[in-house]
C-alpha cells in the first residue's frame, strides 16, 4: 500500500500563488507515476498534472503555463507550484499514485484520468477569490 499526505492548501486572491506538496510512503513500484487531481462539488475529479520517476511531466490544458509539477523520486515527494491562480482553480486537490505501467508509442507515460491511479490522499482545499 501507499499512504499519501498532502499539504500546502489555503486561500489566496486571484493572481496569487500556492505550492502544494505530497509525501508518499511505499514501494517505488507503486509511485512511478504521481499526479495531482482536483475536484469541485458535484463534479468528477479532473487530472491537473502528473510526473514520473524518469522526469516526464504532463499537464491539463487549463493549467499549462501556470502550474509546475515536480517529483523527487528519492524522497517520494510530488510538488505542485500554482501561479496566476484564478477562481476557477478553486477545488479540493488530491495527490495520487499509480502502480500501473502505461505505455504509449513505445514509451511510458503518466495519464491524467482518475481510473489510472490506485492510491489517493485525503485532499487539501484551495480557494481562490
Phi, psi and omega in degrees: 000162177235136173249135183237135178232118180264153175208163173105357178291172179163195181248141182210154176279156179306136183094349182275186184227152172217155176234124177259145177231148179225126177250126182246139173243137180143183184292140175303333178296334181265359182233020178301311174259129172231146186212160171250133173239164174219155184214137173248157184306131178084000182240160176284161176292137181249130177291133183254307182201151179219155178213147178244175186287351177260008174094359179283143179229158178215147182225149169289148181303326185292344183241357181302135181086347180245324183252147176228126180254143180217132181247129172256099187290333178294322182262355184058043178247152175224121179251151176227110175270121184244116179245165178050047182293146176229166184304334179290348176275354178297125183182172167269127183257133183240140171265144182215153175229158182228142175259000184275140178266105180266132180236134175218124181052042175081000181236149175289152175207165178247123184281169175242026174251145190301321185291350178279354187241141188254330186238138187226145171279180183272349175098152175223137186276135172238124180236125180242124182238000000 
